[in-house]
């Protein structure tokens, strides 16, 4: 069975939206090494519509981060959307042809390397609460963002997690990986 992971930059007050607005200079060599390790394991990416539209508009021509661009552009990508239709323009991208949970369960039961959720708070939440996410990595930056969308919301179900791994980086980030308890 293939492993499904998600990793999010996370402020101390729980904000995950637009980390470029609050990450400042806290991205360090250890976070970079962790990203490289992830890229070596991942063979398939999952995106929601908004993340797809943002990334498809940036990464195909991005020169700013050639390493990530070289990884994400040729990667097999599946997009969950209720509004997009037809062929997708971004290289190796296509729409999911079944409801999210059914599609991901089938994908996990296939052959191949790791599957990762990218650029989607809602997909991460839905897959975590559907018990399909094997590992949730939160890269906690030493900052209070003050505003922005958070990963968890009032009314979410009580969900027990267990710590799979933890690391403190040289710039004070905490890399915390969690899985569902008893999973």
DASUL-V253350 format. One record per residue. RES is the residue in one small letter. SS is DSSP state (2 for helix, 1 for strand, 0 for the rest). PHI is phi in whole degrees, -180 to 180 (none if undefined). Layout:
res->{RES	RES}
ss->{SS	SS}
phi->{PHI	PHI}
This chain:
res->{x	x	x	x	x	x	x	x	x	x	x	x	x	x	x	x	x	x	x	x	x	x	x	x	x	x	x	x	x	x	x	x	x	x	x	x	x	x	x	x	x	x	x	x	x	x	x	x	x	x	x	x	x	x	x	x	x	x	x	x	x	x	x	x	x	x	x	x	x	x	x	x	x	x	x	x	x	x	x	x	x	x	x	x	x	x	x	x	x	x	x	x	x	x	x	x	x	x	x	x	x	x	x	x	x	x	x	x	x	x	x	x	x	x	x	x	x	x	x	x	x	x	x	x	x	x	x	x	x	x	x	x	x	x	x	x	x	x	x	x	x	x	x	x	x	x	x	x	x	x	x	x	x	x	x	x	x	x	x	x	x	x	x	x	x	x	x	x	x	x	x	x	x	x	x	x	x	x	x	x	x	x	x}
ss->{0	0	0	1	1	1	1	1	1	1	1	0	0	0	1	0	0	0	2	2	2	0	0	0	0	0	0	0	2	2	2	2	2	2	2	2	2	2	2	2	2	1	1	1	1	1	1	1	2	2	2	2	2	2	2	2	2	2	2	2	2	0	0	0	0	2	2	2	2	2	2	2	0	0	0	1	1	1	1	1	0	0	0	0	0	0	0	0	0	0	0	0	1	1	1	0	0	0	0	2	2	2	2	2	2	2	2	2	0	0	0	0	0	1	1	1	1	0	0	0	2	2	2	2	2	2	2	2	2	0	0	0	0	0	1	1	1	1	1	1	1	0	0	0	0	0	0	0	0	1	0	0	0	0	0	0	0	0	0	0	1	1	1	1	1	1	1	1	0	0	0	0	0	1	1	1	1	1	1	1	0	0	0}
phi->{none	-78	-90	-112	-128	-144	-133	-134	-72	-140	-84	-59	-90	88	-77	-119	-77	49	-62	-61	-85	-137	-73	50	-101	-86	-73	-125	-60	-67	-64	-61	-65	-63	-64	-63	-63	-61	-62	-71	-93	-83	-116	-142	-118	-118	-136	-87	-61	-63	-61	-60	-62	-67	-72	-66	-83	-114	-66	-59	-116	-75	-107	-63	-132	-61	-64	-70	-60	-66	-82	-78	-62	-81	-62	-66	-130	-116	-117	-93	-157	-97	-116	-76	-149	77	-75	-96	-78	-69	-44	59	-112	-152	-74	-67	-103	-154	-55	-46	-63	-66	-60	-68	-60	-66	-61	-64	-80	-86	-95	133	-83	-65	-111	-129	-88	-123	54	-148	-68	-67	-65	-58	-61	-61	-72	-64	-72	-87	63	-105	-86	-84	-149	-114	-100	-109	-100	-83	-93	-78	-154	-101	-73	87	-156	128	-72	-103	-71	-107	-129	-57	93	-63	-69	-61	-136	-83	-121	-129	-71	-95	-164	-149	-154	-103	-99	-64	-100	86	-77	-117	-105	-119	-111	-125	-128	-67	-66	84	-83}
